[in-house]
Amino acid sequence: MERRLAAVLAADVAGYSRLMGRDEEGTLAQLKSFRKTLVDPQITAHRGRIVKTTGDGMLVEFVSAVDAARCAVEVQRGMAAQNADTPQEFRIEFRIGIHVGDIIIDDNDIFGDGVNIAARLEGIAQPGGICISDDTQRQIRGKVDIGFHDMGAQALKNIVEPMRTWRMQIGNATASKGGSGPSPPFALPDKPSIAVLPLQNLSGDPEQEYFADGIAEDIITELSRYPDLFVVARNSSFTYRGKAVGITEVARELGVHYVLEGSVRRAGNRVRINTQLIDGGSGKHLWAERYDRSLEDLFSVQDEVTQSIVAVLPARIESAALEHTTRKTTSSFDAHDHLLRGKYLHHL
């Protein structure tokens, strides 16, 4: 079998099933038009090879990581321009993942971890966004006029070890490449997402910051193990330390559904930890808990509190997400009744 190093780009259409359910012929016609006028020409211009296509996606091989990244950026910017006057629910938006790795070539098809990782990165990319591996980011930084947002280590499905990943900042080419400020607002990902803010130290002792940060970092690490949950990296959420910003503003800027905040107060050999889970869209408190512990063993307390919080959060987030999707959009009984009648007639 032939092996070689390649940059692999995986792309698919976000919400494809929903779009097809709404308008099959219109969606197919629009997708074909985008491919003919934008996607395929950009792949050719950047010396890419389309390996295979599916109904809503494609797998592309590039010799150069820089070519792959530039192609992805041009495609996403072109799609954004063409979607500018299209209502959100009708937009065709690609999610793109790029990884540089070793691949196997067999009968013009490609296989291996290099392909699998690219596909998993595409799965955690936001609609209209590009998610790249750390290997890819090392290859292209300083060579493309684009900023990067560190997503931290992400647990990718069927990939043994968590991988550090990056989000390319398409709409802000001059954004800091690892700078200190929060990144521009991002679109919400398809799956539930959360940012864990640094816990506020209320002890009056700056030396206790390490204890508060340790708990927040452990929570981020543990939550990242859940493949169905998108967790913002520490480098991003910790930029809000000490800043007077609203939770809804933080959620909008980081592109998350939920925010976990809290505080730590230590007095003598006792510690009190307060945590709150907040809906980023409405600012509503979804869950809160207080933990009072004795500090015989600092690390044991830190581990115990972290595990207690992480044991509860995924279920709370899943419940909140389910409630959000099933929530009625109107308080009018007549309007809701007409909606149900319309759905019934639509499916006859």
N, C-alpha and C positions, 0 to 999 in steps of 0.2 A: 504494500500500500504506500502511496505517495503522501508525504507529510510536508507541510510548509507553514511558515509564520504568516499570518494574515490579519487584517482588520476586518472584522465581521460586523455588519450592520443588520439589525432585525427591526422590522417596522410592521405595525398593524393599525387598523382604524379603531379608535376609541368608540365604544358604544355601537359597534357595527350591527349587532342583533337588533338593538332598538331602532336604528335607522332603517334597517330592512323591514322591520315590522311596520314601520310608519309608511314607507314608500319604497317598494322593492325596485321598480323600474327607474324611478328618479335617482335613487341612491347609486345603482349600478352605472347609470349614464354619467352621473357627476364624478364618480370614482374613475371611470375610464377617461373622462376628459382631463382630470387632474394628472393622471399618469401620462397621458399622451403629450400634454402641453408643458408639464412641470417636472414630475418625478423622474421619468425615464430620461429626458434630455439632461437633467442634472447628473444622473448616474453616469451617463456616457461622457459628459464633459469632465467629470472627475475620475475617469478611468476605472469605473466600477464594473463588476460583472454580476448580473442578476442570476443567482443560482436557482431559485425556485420562487414561485408565487402561490399564494392561497387566495381564497375568496376575498379576504380583507387585509392581506399582508404580503410581505416579501422578505427574502433573505438575500443579502448582497455582499459580495466579497471585494475588498480593496487591497491593493498592494501596500498602500500607505495609510497610516492612521490619520494623517493630516488631510488627505483627500476624503476619507470617510467622514471626518468631522465637518469639513467645509461643505460637503455635499448635503449632510444632514441639516446644517444651519440654513443653507439656501432653500432647501425644500420646506422647512418649517416657516421661514420668513415668507416664502411665496404663498404657502397655504394660508397664513395669517392675513396676507394682503387680499387674497381672493375671497376669504371668509368675512371680510370687514363689514359687508352690508347684509350678511346672512344671519338670521336669528340663531341664537346659541343652540337650540334644540334641533336645528336642521344642518348644523355644520359637520363637515367631514374633517376630522382632525387626526393626525398620525401621532402615535407614540413611538419613539425610536430609542433603541439601545445599541451601544457600540462597545466591543471588546477586542483587544489585541491579544492573540494567543495562537497556540499550535493547533492546526486542524488536519484532518485526514481527508484526502480527495479520492473519491471512488466513483467512477462513471459520471464525471462532471458534477457530482453532488458533494457536499462537504459535511463532515461529522466531527464529533469530539467536544471536549469541554469548551473550546473556544466558541463554538456555535451555541452550546447550551447556555453559557453565561450571557452572551449577547441577547438571547431570547428572554432570559430572566430579567435582565436590565430593562428591556423594552416593557416587560410586565409591570415594573414599578415606576416607569416614567409617567409623567402627567400628560393629558391630552395637549398636543401642540408642543411637547417638551422633548428633551434629549437627555438620557441618562447614560453615563459612561463609566467604565471601570477605572480603577486607580492606575492600572497599566496604560490604559489609553490616555488618561490625563497627563501622565509623565511624558508620553510621546509627543503630545500636541501643545503643551503649555509653552508660551513664548513664540509659538509658530502660527497661531491663529489669533485674530483680533476679537477675542471673546472672553468673558469672565466665567468663573466657575464657582459653584456653591457646594461646599463640602456636606454630603449627606451622612458621613460617618460610615461605620460598618453596618451593612445590611444583611440579614439572613435571607438568602435566595433559595427558592424551592429546589430541592434535590442537589444543592451544592453544599458540600460538607462544612466548609468553614465560612463564617461571615466575611463579606468582602467590602472593602472601602469603596464607596461610589461617589460620583460627582454629578451635579446637575448643571448643564450648560445654560448660561444666562443669555438666551437668544435676544431678548428685547433690550439688552444693555451691554453693548460690545465693550464699553470702557469700564465696566464694573470691576471692582477690586478683585484681583486674583488671590483670594485669601485675606482680604482686607478686614477691617474691624467692624464696620457698620452692618446692620441687618440688610439682607438682600431685598430686591424689589419684590412686590407681591407676586405670588404664584397661584396658578389655578389649583383648585382642590383635586387631589388624586381620587381615583375611583374607589379605593378601599378606605376604611376608617383610618384617620391619621391623628397623631398627637405630638405636641411639643411639651417637654418637661422643662420648666423654668428653674433656674437656681433657687434653692430654698433660702428665704430671707433669714439672716442671722439676727435674732432678737436678744442675744445674750449680753450685748454691750461689750463684748470682748472680740476684737478682730481676729484673735488667734483661733476662734471657733469656726471660722469660715471653712476650714478644711473638712470639718465634720459635716456641715450642711452640704457642701459640694460633693462629698463622698456619697451621701445618700442619693442625691439627685443623679449622679453619674451611674450608680448601681441600678437605679430604676430604669434609666435609659438603656443600659446594657441588657437587662433582663427583658424589657419590653421588645427589644430588637430581635429576640429569639422567636417571636410570634410572626409567622410568614404572612398572615392576613392583616397585619397592622403596620402602617407606615409610621416610622418614628424619626423625627427630626434629629439630626446629629447635635451633640453637645456644643460643637463649635458655633453652631447657629443659634441655638436657644440661649446659650450663656452670654450672648452679646447684649441681652436685655438686663443684665445684672445692674441693679441700682438705678434703673431708668423708670421714670414715672410715665408708663404707657398703659393704655387699657388692654384688657384681655382680647377684646374683639379686634383691636388693631394688631396685636401680636399674631393672632390667628390668621388675619388677612395677609400680613407681610410674609409669614412663613408657609402659608398655604396648607393649613391644617383645620380639621373639624373640631378638635378638642385640645384643651390646654390644662396641664397639671401644675398648680402652684402650691406654695406652702411656706411654712416658717419653722425655725428651730429655736427653742429657748432652753438654755442650759443653766442650771443653778446648783452649784456644789456637785453632788453625786447623782443628781436627777436631771432628766432631759424630757422636754415635751415637744412633740413633733405634730404639727397640724398640716393636713393636706386637703386640697379641694380640686375636684375635677369639674371643669367648666366647659359649657358649649361655646365654641368660638364664634358662632354666628349670632346667638342671642345674648350671650353673657350669663345664661342661666346656670346655676349650680346644680350639677347632676349627682354629686356624691361628695361627702366630706367625712373625715375621720380624725380623731386625736389619739396619739400614742404617748403614754406616760411610761417611762422606763427608768430603772436604776442602772447606773453605769459601772457595774463590777467589771464587765468586759466590753470595752468600747466597740470592738469589731463585731462581737456577737450581737450587740444591740443594733448596730447598723445593718447586719445581715437579716436579723429578725424583722425589723421594721420594713426593710426593702421587700422581703418575701411576702409580708402581710399586705403591702400595698399592691404588689404585682399580682397577687392571687385574686384580688378583687377587680382591678381596673379593666382587663379584657372583657369580662362579662358585663360590666357596667357600660362600656363603650358599645359592645354589641347590642345591648338592650336599647341604648339611646339611639343608635343608628337605625334599628328596626322601628322604633317609635317614630323617628323622623320620616321614614319612607312611607309609613302607613297613616301619618297624620293627615286629617282632612284639611283642605286648603280654604274652606269657607265655613262660617258658622251658620249660614243660612240652610235650613232644612230643605227648602224647595230647590235651592241650587244643587245641593248634594244629591237629592232625589233625581233631578234631571241628569246629573252626571252618571249615576248608576244606570239609568234607563238608556242613555247614549251608549255606554259600554256594552250593555246587553244587546242592543240593536246592531252595534258594530261587529259583534262576534257571531251573529246569526248566519 
